[in-house]
Amino acid sequence: MAISPEKPDDTLSTAEKNALSFEVLSDVGQKVGRAFGLVYTFSDELKRAYQEFGRDIPATTGADEWALPISATYIIGRDGTIIYAYTDADYRDRADPEEVLMFLKEASVPAKDRRPKRKVG
């Protein structure tokens, strides 16, 4: 699943427009983003730049603030622990899909059947 700061109608549009095969949930008020420590507030300079491009972040998120979460990818194990995390302040830099798939495959193998991890260094 994906979690977006967009309003619910906009997340549905995003999912449909991009033909996504997974759910896109709406985090109105960015409570989930804040819980993960991902939300940043725009500087005045960044706010002006977005406004010059016609982007109204408060209208997009449905919140009365100029703030967004940084992009992040998490894999959460069945026991609720985070087994993979990738975040980067540069929205263009995302988790490597091959690496994410490797962790997902590893997570799907029962613990008793996993190969022992090798020490690095």
C-alpha positions, 0 to 999 in steps of 0.5 A: 500500500502507499500512503499519501498526504493528498485528500482522499479524492486525490489519492483515488485519482492518483491511483487510477491515473497511474493504474496502480495495483495497490491501495493508496491511502490518504493521510489527511493531517499527516498523522502517519507521516508525523508518527514516522518523523517524516513531515517537514515544513516548507521554508518561505523560499520553498513556499514561494517557489511552489506558489510560482509554479501554481502549487497550493500544498494546503489545498492538495493536503486539505490541511492549513499548513505548508508541509509534506512528508519526505518519501519513504519505503518501509517493510513491516514484518508480521510481528509489527517490526520494521524490517526495511526502511529507506528515506531520502529528503530528495523526492527523486531518490527512491528505494531500489525496487530490486532491494525491496523485492529481496527484503519482501522475499526474505520476509516471506520465508519462515524464520526457522527456514531462513539462511543465517545472515553473514557478518559484514566487516 
